Amino acid sequence: MELTRLRGFRDLIGADARAMSLVEERARAIFDRYSIKEIRIPVLERAQLYQRSSGETSDVVEKQMYTFTDRDEGETVVALRPEGTPGVVRAYIEAGLDRTDPEQRLFYSGPMFRRERPQKGRYRQFYQFGVEVFGRPDASCDAELLIMIDELCRDLKVPFTMEINSIGDQKCRPAFREALVKWGRAHWDELDEDCHNRIDRNPLRLLDCKRDAKVTESAPNSLDFLCDECRAHFDTVKELLTAAGVQYLVNPRMVRGLDYYTRTAFEVMAGGLGAQSTVVAGGRYDGLVETMGGAAVAGIGFAIGVDRMALALEAAGALPAATPDAAIISMGAAAARHAVVVARVLRGANLNIEMLSPERKMKTLLARASKIGARFALIIGDDELARGVVQLRDLKQSTQREVAEAEAAAAIAEARG
Ligand code: HAM
């Protein structure tokens, strides 16, 4: 086949797609309870939007954006969104909310695009389910979001660890950045070319140097540079998490790859995923709305990597089965017509019913019913039709009994428990 899909782009069929939907459904249900409202934003934006927010020197902007020139828009360079935060901030400012109603709790969901080297858990089109909260500079908001993430991971039954850090603000971060530059120059020979570039362009990312994880052990640590306000903020976040029974680790080496972060940064890792184990990531971005031309409003948010969370769910065996309660088998033209009515009644009783093709042999159909994982085969022939009964074959226990058609739903539901 010549017209295959592109590298890093996936087709999700059956259980894999269902795992993604399940993550999204559960997240949506929990976000509802935290009174977070939905926002839908475009997939295509001006490339400049990301340069101004995610940062010129972030990997996302520097190497990973899918951009093209839109002739209809006066040769504007546009980009497929690599993340959701900049678009949400733009929409928030564009709707005037920063001035009229600054306190907002918004969630978004949908595909993001990054030209990354594909591997397990890293795709060129992937899905995020994200939250952005505006107008809440207080530490209790950081804690509330982390408590919500903890609740979601527990609800999904995915084993996880949560790491948090504070990377300071515009007041105290310059000293940390300077210390990193100094450290980078002193350890020049141990760093690769990528990291040599980071020394001047994006020194915080020196902590992500990959060549040898040991190298960064001697690097300065963000927590040692926090000003009093940032320290107090971080202490409160930790206290509130402890009070809420949320388990977390403080990782002073975590800096995050996007430029807009201030103070609290966090990542959640799940088991069974290999190298790409971060399933949720985010942090505070108090200066971003203002940088993008809005009022001085605080911001904080995170995104769930839905693809990775779905993989974690499957790896943990936590994806509930979605097999039919019964497969309907009919023999003969009149029974086939009646089977449609029976199926409708059973589905009305909230049962999962799959109709099998009426044009096959009984043996083939029973094999098919087993293959799709149906608990029962419900068999209707002309004789059953005349007597108002059905044959109910329990495919798990290999038993069969006749029940009145009107009793079938209750009999199937009872076995499901
Ligand atoms: P991020 O760390 O770039 O942050 O992405 C968040 C999550 O998206 C990652 O932890 C991962 O689960 C998933 N993800 C990222 N890239 C890929 C990929 N290539 N393939 C599969 N999954 C991926 C952000 O995007 C920020 N906007 C999060 C945020 C919201 N911060 C504040 N508000």
Residues whose N, C-alpha, C, O or C-beta is under 5 A from the ligand:
A	BS01	HAM	E83 G84 T85 R114 E116 G121 R122 Y123 F126 G130 V131 T278 V279 V280 A281 G282 G283 I300 G301 F302 A303 I304 G305 D307 R308
